[in-house]
Amino acid sequence: MAHPDVLRPEVAARLAEIGHADVVIGIPSYQNAATIGHVVGAAQAGLAKYYPGAQSLVLNSDGGSTDGTQAVVAGTTSPDTSVMMVSHPVRPIHRFSIPYHGLPGKGSAFRTIFRAADVLGAKACAVVDADLRSITPEWIHLLIAPVMDLGVDFVAPYYLRHKFDGTITNNVVYPMTRALYGKQIRQPIGGDFGMSLPLMRHFLSRPVWDTDVARFGIDIWMTTTAICGGFALCQAFLGAKLHDAKDPGADLSAMLVQVLGTVFRLMETHEDSWLAVEGSRPVAVLGFRYDVGLDPIRVNAPRMVEHFRRGVRDLDTIWGTMFDKADMARLKSIAARGDGECAIDDQLWVRLVYDLAAAYHVRVTERDDLVRATLPLYMGRVASFVIEMADADARQVEARIERLCETFEQEKGYLRRRWAGNR
Amino acid sequence: MWQVVQQIFTQAWQQFATQSVALIPNVLASLLFLAIGAGLAVLAGRVAGFLLRRSAVERRATKLGVSSWLERAGILSASAVLVRLVQLAFAVMTATLVLYSLDASLASDLTKRFFLYLPDLAIGVAIFFIGIMTARVVSRSVLIGAVNRGLSGAKLLGSLTRAGIIVLSSAVALDHVGIGRAIVPAALLIVLGGVTLALALAVGLGTRQVVTRWIQSQIAPPNPAEAADDIRHW
């Protein structure tokens, strides 16, 4: 059932006029004039091609763009598909702390989209990012078909990415989500998802929408909630994911606080679930898999190594309150190696991540500072990965990440002890 | 003459002996108060420690970050601090009773002055501790931010931030409790004024070129060879 406080009266009235939709494609946006036309066009083409007989709606929820995003959306017309534009509330203060995904109020956007889909009684809903350059009409089919035809509740994306893209996903979020909750979802913070009506109603019933989790970590929250809620899962192979160019001035420490902070807070919410889980199981990947060439990306490993060394030199007192003395000694010996060298091995990295999770759990007033203080460690780990995988191909990199995931799973007993306050 | 001296000596000694004998009950009473007070303080400390161990004080102190700060100050636990405070309260009560038993009027006067002074003392101590906590939080943020921004001398920046806040809050606390009212603010003004003058001279005259180059290096666009990479981390 719709809650009037989420949907504005004019939106509720418009939805009442529409009455019903079988499929809803939600596109949250903020300052995406350059790309949203392509995304809306792909969504419309996908619905026309794969669901010609279904009543469908493309719903754009905008956070107050000033670059003409909504004008672009309004200009995309199709005789087969309705396009509806709404705006989601974004408090002025939230525009000052832009989340890592670049969309302030993304949680509000999703809530608006899910409510609208609930009002319309949609069987399936897919949400896609507004800054995608590689979206095709097939993405709509891949995200919706498992829900409509196979009874799946949650469709996570499976992308082909450059081996050095998504480093926080590859080095922390994916292996940790897998070790904690026992499901091998490769892209837990992908951004493009499909879901069923029961799952959307479950999301709407959670008391999360006014919290930082909704503001900064709605993607990982949806993935974790779907897993812990026992919903049917699958992954859809979408091919390459190409975004609009990233903001070079983006603050990495803020990204780390937002992503890891959400992961750790979800550990507290779902403590009973993850403590009992051992090992992990694969989640089916649907769609035809293929290889695709990806543009090379520049990586400045020496700069990352230098950042890591600065952290070891200047943040040792803070790190010493979280990490074992033996691990601190190992970090110092790694930092002392010759120019350009950095090798943080899997076991050390896993112990550091688990120690950080335990410290975050225990020290409520210093949480964000603790995570910010580990940015040099993260840069050291990324540098280690880049140096080790410099000549590796995609398959070798994937095999390497698989070994890291196994280490996360093997060290879970250590996490349990640290979480309970023991060593 | 010797007889007069002998007489004065005898009288003085008799007076001393009489007054000392008169004071003996007071001294005995004060020793008794001291013994009882010490015993009660130890007992109260044990009871407080037992109750605190059974409560969630340590866990809450760890969550609030107080425990790590106390550890660095050489104090083992928040419970230990609270036990010491309980014992200190008993010690103060015992000292007051001892004073009363020795000289009621002096004790009364001292007690009155102490209680009149207590609010100022409490506020001064509170200002000092708030300054310490603020210094810790701010200096930690400055240190982490400086390291992540690649600034050299991050530890020095953090230490200077902490020292500056502690000095300022100490000066305010001392001024509030009335210690060195004329000297402390003047000393602080002299130090701050001196630092400001030194910086002004450095910027204006002696190190103009160095500062100009430093400012330019902070605001100039990065060397393309050292530019950030294209990695999308999430």
Interface residues (C-beta under 8 A of the other chain):
Chain A: Y100 H101 F164 D165 G166 T167 I168 T169 V173 I189 H243 K246 P248 L252 S253 M255 V259 I297 R298 V299 N300 R303 E306 H307 R310 G311 R313 D314 L315 I318 T321 V362 R363 V364 T365 E366 D369 R372 A373 L375 P376 V382
Chain B: T62 K63 L64 G65 S68 V137 R140 S141 L143 I144 G145 A146 V147 N148 G150 A154 K155 E226 A227 A228 D229 D230 I231 R232 H233 W234
